[in-house]
Amino acid sequence: MKILIVGNGGREHALAWKLLQSDRVKQIVCVPGNGGTATLNRCQNLPLQVEDFAGMARFALVHNISLVVVGPELPLSLGITDYLRQQNIKVFGPTQAGAQIESSKAWAKDLMAEAGIPTAQAAVFTEAEPAQAYVAAQGAPIVVKADGLAAGKGVTVAMTVEEAQAAIAAAFDGQFGAAGHRVVIEEFMTGQEVSVLALTDGLTIRPLLPAQDHKRIGDGDTGANTGGMGAYAPAPIMTPELMRRVQQEVLEPAIATLRQRGIDYRGVLYAGLMITPEGEPKVVEFNCRFGDPETQTILPLLETPLEDLLMACAQQRLREMPPIVWKSGASACVVMAAGGYPGTYQKGQVITGMDDAESIGAVVFHAGTQLKHQKILSDGGRVLGVTAIGDTFDQAIANAYEAVERIQFEGAYYRRDIGYRVRTASSSLS
C-alpha cells in the first residue's frame, strides 16, 4: 500500500518511520515533509502546502494512494478530510465538524458538558471588559485560553489577576490573530497532566499507551509554555484502574456525543488530562490529532502494525481488530530546540552527529529541519526529538540523553530533566 502523510514535524516523521517498518507499506509520501522524511528509504517529500487539498487529491488519485494520514490540526480544521472523502480517498483524521473539538475550546467545553465529561469550570467571553471583570471576581490562579488554534501557545496559566488581565488584553489585541477573538477562562486545576491518545472509527475507541509531556521551556517546569520539550511513556500515573475510568468517563462519552451530533469522527481523539491530588481524571483539553512529542515516544513501543490500526479506523472496522500489542519497557523523547525558542530563534544551522546518536540505538525524529545541499539544517523552533527505549525509565532516559549529547548544532537547547517524575521511582517494567 501507498500512504500519504500530511505535515512536516516530528510527529509526521515518527508516523512515516513506524509505517515503513511494515513490508506491506511500499511507499510513503510526505506533504511537505522535512529533512528526516527526505532521507527515509521508500519515502519522498512532495512540496505542497498542507492547505493545498486539490493538489493532494490529484496526487492521491493519480498515484493510487491507499490512505491519507493527516498530522496537524490546521488542515483538519479547514476540512481536508471532507474534501478528500468527497473524492473517495480514504482518510485517517476527523472531519471539519469533528476537528472543532480542538479548533474551538468553547465548542469542546459545550460538548463535554453535554456528555457529562469531568473538566474544569469555565466561562466564555467575546469582549475583554467582561472577561477582565470575571477574572477580578474569581481571583487567581486562573487559566486564560484563546478559543481557536494558536499553535499550542494560546494558553496562559496566570498566577496573579494582573497576569490574567494582561493575557486577556493580549488575546483581544490580536496576539493570536482570529484565535483570540474569543477567550475561555477556566478554573485552575492542580495535579499531574497526562496525555491519552486514542484511536477511533467513530464507533469504537481504543487508547494508546499514556504519555506525559513537558510543556515548559525550562527545567523544573519553569518558563514559557512550548509545543512540548519531551515526553515519556507509559506514564505510571495512569494506572489500569484510572485508564478504565478514562475509557468509561471520557473517551466513550465523547465519541457517543459526537455521534449524537451527527459527527462521524475517525482518527485520533487526544485527551489532555489532569489527574487531581484526589486521583480524579479531568479533561484539560481535547485535540483532534496525534500529539507531538507524545507520538515520538509512544510509537517505538507499538508492536501491532500501525497501518492496520489506521486503516481500520478509516474503514470503520476497529471493533474487529485484536487488542493492541505493546513492547515491554519504557520510552523517552528529549526535544532539541533552537536557541531562543519559543521566542525568536535562528534557522539554517548545520546539524551533525545524528548518525552517531542512532548508532547507540536511539531514533532521531526530525521536527524543524530541511535537507539542503546534502546537509541537514535547522528549520524551526523544535528541531529534533531524540527518542530511546529501555527496560526501565532510567535506562530509556539515560539512553536518550547519551544520544542527545552526540548531536550538535549552533545554539542547541534542551531540558535536562525530562522524565524527572519517574527517574528515581523507576523500576523494571513488564
C-alpha positions in Angstrom: 0.0 0.0 0.0 1.0 3.6 -0.5 0.3 6.2 2.2 0.4 10.0 2.1 1.2 11.8 5.3 0.2 15.4 5.7 2.6 17.6 7.8 6.2 18.5 8.4 7.0 17.9 12.1 8.4 15.3 14.4 5.1 13.6 14.7 4.9 13.1 10.9 8.5 11.7 10.7 7.6 9.3 13.5 4.5 8.1 11.7 6.4 7.6 8.5 9.2 5.8 10.3 6.7 3.4 12.0 4.7 2.7 8.9 7.8 1.9 6.9 8.6 -0.9 9.3 5.9 -2.9 7.5 6.7 -4.7 4.3 3.2 -4.1 3.1 3.8 -0.3 3.0 5.5 0.2 -0.3 5.9 3.9 -0.3 5.3 7.0 1.9 4.7 10.4 0.5 5.0 13.4 3.0 3.4 16.7 2.3 5.6 18.7 2.7 7.8 16.6 4.9 11.1 17.6 6.4 14.8 16.8 6.3 14.2 13.5 8.2 11.4 12.2 5.9 13.6 13.3 2.9 16.2 10.7 3.9 14.0 7.7 4.7 14.1 4.8 2.3 10.8 4.3 0.4 9.8 7.9 1.4 9.6 11.1 -0.6 8.6 14.6 0.1 6.0 16.4 -2.0 6.5 20.2 -1.9 2.8 21.2 -1.5 1.3 23.4 1.3 -0.9 21.5 3.9 -3.8 23.7 2.7 -3.5 22.5 -0.9 -6.3 20.0 -0.8 -6.7 19.9 -4.6 -3.1 19.2 -5.2 -3.0 16.4 -2.6 -6.2 14.9 -4.1 -4.8 14.9 -7.6 -1.6 13.2 -6.5 -3.5 10.6 -4.4 -5.8 9.7 -7.3 -3.1 9.5 -9.9 -0.7 7.5 -7.7 -3.2 5.2 -6.2 -2.7 6.3 -2.6 -4.4 3.8 -0.2 -4.7 6.1 2.8 -4.1 9.8 3.7 -2.9 10.3 7.3 -3.3 13.9 8.5 -0.9 15.0 11.1 -1.5 18.7 12.1 -4.7 20.3 13.4 -4.8 23.1 10.8 -5.7 21.2 7.7 -8.2 19.1 9.7 -9.8 22.4 11.0 -10.0 23.6 7.4 -11.8 20.5 6.2 -9.2 18.3 4.4 -11.0 15.1 5.4 -14.3 16.3 4.0 -12.6 17.4 0.7 -10.7 14.1 0.2 -13.6 11.8 1.2 -15.8 13.5 -1.4 -13.3 12.1 -4.0 -13.4 8.6 -2.4 -10.0 8.9 -0.9 -9.6 7.1 2.4 -8.5 9.5 5.3 -7.4 9.0 8.8 -8.4 12.2 10.6 -11.8 13.7 11.6 -14.0 15.9 9.5 -14.1 19.7 9.9 -17.1 19.3 12.2 -15.2 16.9 14.4 -12.0 18.9 14.4 -13.9 21.7 16.3 -13.1 19.7 19.4 -9.6 21.3 19.1 -10.2 24.3 16.9 -12.7 25.8 19.4 -12.2 25.4 23.1 -15.7 26.9 23.7 -17.2 24.2 21.4 -15.3 21.5 23.2 -16.5 22.8 26.6 -20.1 22.6 25.4 -19.6 19.1 24.1 -18.0 18.0 27.5 -21.0 19.5 29.4 -23.4 17.7 27.1 -21.5 14.4 27.5 -21.1 14.7 31.3 -17.3 14.6 31.0 -15.3 15.9 34.0 -13.5 19.1 33.3 -12.7 22.5 34.8 -15.4 25.0 35.3 -15.3 27.7 32.6 -16.8 30.8 31.1 -16.6 32.1 27.5 -16.2 35.8 26.5 -16.1 37.7 23.2 -15.1 41.0 24.8 -12.2 42.0 27.0 -14.0 44.1 29.6 -16.5 41.4 30.9 -13.7 38.8 30.8 -11.5 41.0 33.0 -14.3 41.7 35.4 -14.9 37.9 35.7 -11.2 37.3 36.5 -11.3 40.1 39.1 -14.2 38.4 40.8 -12.8 34.9 40.5 -9.2 35.7 41.6 -6.1 33.8 40.8 -4.6 31.4 39.9 -6.8 31.1 36.8 -6.3 29.9 33.2 -6.9 32.1 30.1 -7.2 30.3 26.7 -7.5 31.7 23.2 -10.6 29.9 21.8 -9.1 29.0 18.4 -5.9 27.4 17.2 -2.8 29.2 18.4 0.0 26.6 17.7 0.0 25.4 21.3 0.8 28.8 22.6 -2.6 30.4 23.3 -2.9 29.2 27.0 -1.8 31.3 30.0 -1.8 29.8 33.4 -2.0 33.1 35.3 -0.8 33.0 38.9 -2.0 36.6 39.5 -5.0 38.6 38.5 -2.7 41.1 36.8 -1.2 38.3 34.7 -4.6 37.1 33.7 -5.8 40.6 32.7 -2.7 41.0 30.6 -3.4 37.7 28.8 -6.9 38.7 28.1 -5.8 42.1 26.7 -3.2 40.4 24.5 -5.7 38.0 23.1 -8.2 40.7 22.2 -5.4 42.9 20.9 -4.6 40.3 18.3 -1.6 38.4 19.7 -3.1 35.1 18.5 -5.0 36.5 15.4 -8.5 35.3 14.9 -7.9 32.6 17.5 -8.1 35.2 20.3 -11.3 36.9 19.2 -13.0 34.7 21.9 -11.4 33.5 25.2 -12.3 30.7 27.6 -11.5 31.4 31.2 -11.1 28.3 33.4 -10.6 27.4 37.0 -7.0 26.4 37.8 -6.6 22.7 38.3 -3.8 21.1 40.3 -2.3 17.7 39.8 -0.3 15.9 37.1 -1.1 16.2 33.4 -1.1 13.1 31.3 -1.9 12.6 27.6 -4.1 9.7 26.4 -4.2 9.4 22.6 -7.0 7.1 21.5 -7.7 5.7 18.0 -11.4 5.7 16.9 -13.5 4.9 13.9 -16.4 6.8 15.3 -18.0 3.8 16.9 -15.2 2.1 18.8 -12.4 3.9 20.6 -9.1 2.3 21.8 -6.5 4.2 23.9 -2.8 4.0 23.1 -0.2 4.0 25.9 -0.5 7.0 28.2 2.4 9.6 27.9 3.5 12.6 29.9 4.7 15.7 28.1 6.8 18.5 29.5 5.3 21.8 28.2 7.5 24.4 29.9 10.8 25.6 28.3 12.9 25.4 31.5 14.0 22.6 33.9 11.6 22.1 36.8 8.7 23.1 34.6 9.6 26.7 34.6 9.4 29.5 32.0 7.2 29.9 28.9 4.8 27.2 27.5 6.0 25.5 24.4 4.7 22.9 22.0 6.4 20.3 24.2 10.0 19.7 25.2 10.0 16.0 25.7 7.8 13.1 26.8 7.9 9.6 28.2 5.6 6.5 28.1 3.9 4.6 29.5 3.1 7.2 32.2 2.9 5.3 35.5 0.4 7.8 37.0 -2.2 6.4 34.6 -2.9 3.1 36.4 -5.0 0.4 34.8 -7.9 1.4 37.0 -7.6 5.1 36.0 -7.4 4.1 32.4 -10.6 2.2 32.7 -12.2 5.3 34.2 -10.9 7.4 31.4 -12.3 5.0 28.9 -15.7 5.0 30.5 -16.0 8.6 31.7 -14.1 10.5 28.9 -13.4 8.6 25.7 -16.7 6.7 25.2 -19.0 9.6 26.2 -17.1 11.9 23.9 -17.5 9.6 20.9 -21.1 8.9 21.7 -21.9 12.6 22.0 -20.1 13.4 18.7 -22.2 10.7 17.1 -25.4 12.1 18.6 -24.5 15.4 17.0 -24.2 13.7 13.6 -20.4 13.8 13.5 -18.6 10.8 12.0 -15.3 11.1 13.9 -12.5 8.8 12.6 -8.9 9.5 13.7 -7.2 10.4 17.0 -9.1 11.7 19.9 -6.4 13.1 22.2 -7.4 13.7 25.8 -5.1 16.0 27.7 -6.0 15.1 31.3 -5.3 16.4 34.8 -5.0 13.8 37.5 -6.1 15.7 40.6 -4.5 15.1 44.0 -7.6 13.1 44.9 -6.9 10.8 41.9 -9.7 12.1 39.8 -9.2 12.4 36.0 -10.4 15.7 34.5 -10.1 16.9 30.9 -7.8 19.9 30.4 -8.4 19.9 26.6 -9.1 17.7 23.6 -7.0 17.5 20.5 -8.1 16.1 17.1 -4.7 14.6 16.1 -1.6 12.7 17.3 0.3 14.6 20.0 3.8 16.0 19.4 6.1 14.9 21.0 3.9 12.1 22.6 3.8 10.3 19.2 7.6 10.1 19.1 7.7 8.2 22.5 4.6 6.1 22.0 5.2 4.6 18.5 8.6 3.0 19.3 6.7 0.8 21.8 4.0 -0.3 19.4 4.1 -3.9 18.2 0.8 -4.0 16.3 1.3 -2.8 12.7 0.3 0.8 12.6 -1.2 0.7 9.1 -3.7 -1.9 10.2 -5.0 0.3 13.0 -5.2 3.5 10.9 -6.9 1.7 8.0 -9.4 0.0 10.4 -10.3 3.5 11.7 -10.7 4.9 8.2 -12.9 1.9 7.2 -14.9 1.9 10.4 -13.9 -1.7 11.4 -11.8 -1.0 14.5 -14.1 -3.3 16.6 -12.8 -6.3 14.5 -9.2 -5.6 15.4 -7.5 -7.7 18.0 -6.1 -6.0 21.2 -3.2 -3.6 20.5 0.1 -5.2 21.4 3.0 -3.3 23.0 6.6 -3.9 23.7 7.6 -4.1 27.4 9.8 -1.4 28.9 9.8 2.4 28.6 10.4 5.1 26.1 11.7 8.7 26.4 12.0 11.6 24.0 14.1 14.7 24.5 13.4 17.6 22.2 16.4 19.6 21.0 15.3 23.2 20.2 16.8 26.2 18.6 18.3 28.8 21.0 15.7 31.4 21.8 12.7 29.1 21.3 9.7 29.7 22.0 10.7 33.3 21.2 12.8 34.5 18.3 15.3 31.9 17.0 17.6 31.4 14.1 17.3 28.8 11.3 19.8 27.3 8.9 22.2 25.8 11.5 24.0 22.7 10.2 23.2 19.6 12.3 25.8 16.9 12.9 26.2 13.8 14.9 22.8 12.2 14.2 24.2 9.0 12.8 26.4 8.7 15.9 23.3 9.1 18.1 21.4 6.4 16.2 24.4 4.1 16.3 23.7 3.5 20.0 20.1 2.6 19.3 18.3 5.9 19.6 15.9 7.2 16.9 16.3 10.9 15.9 13.0 12.3 14.7 13.3 15.5 12.7 10.8 18.2 13.6 12.1 21.6 12.2 14.7 20.5 9.7 15.3 20.6 5.9 17.7 18.8 3.6 19.7 21.3 1.6 22.9 20.5 -0.5 23.1 17.1 1.2 23.2 18.7 4.7 20.5 18.7 7.3 19.8 22.3 8.5 17.6 23.5 11.3 14.3 25.0 10.1 12.1 25.5 13.1 11.9 26.1 16.8 11.7 22.5 17.9 14.4 20.9 15.7 14.8 17.3 16.8 13.1 14.7 19.0 15.7 12.2 20.2 14.0 9.0 21.4 15.3 5.9 23.1 13.8 2.8 24.8 14.9 0.8 27.7 13.8 -1.9 30.2 13.3 0.9 32.8 12.6 4.6 32.7 16.1 5.2 34.0 17.6 3.3 31.1 15.4 4.9 28.5 16.1 8.4 29.7 19.8 7.8 30.1 19.9 6.3 26.5 18.1 9.4 25.1 20.4 11.8 26.8 23.5 9.9 25.7 22.2 10.3 22.1 21.4 14.0 22.6 25.0 14.6 23.7 26.3 13.3 20.4 24.3 15.8 18.3 25.5 19.3 17.6 24.1 22.5 16.1 24.7 26.1 17.0 22.5 27.3 19.8 21.0 23.9 20.6 18.9 23.9 23.7 17.2 21.1 25.6 15.8 20.4 29.0 18.0 18.2 31.2 15.2 16.9 33.4 12.8 15.1 31.0 11.2 12.3 33.0 12.2 13.7 36.4 8.9 12.4 37.9 9.9 8.8 37.1 13.7 8.8 37.2 14.1 7.9 40.9 10.9 5.9 41.1 11.8 3.8 38.1 11.9 0.1 38.3 11.7 -2.7 35.8 8.5 -2.6 33.7 6.6 -5.6 32.5 
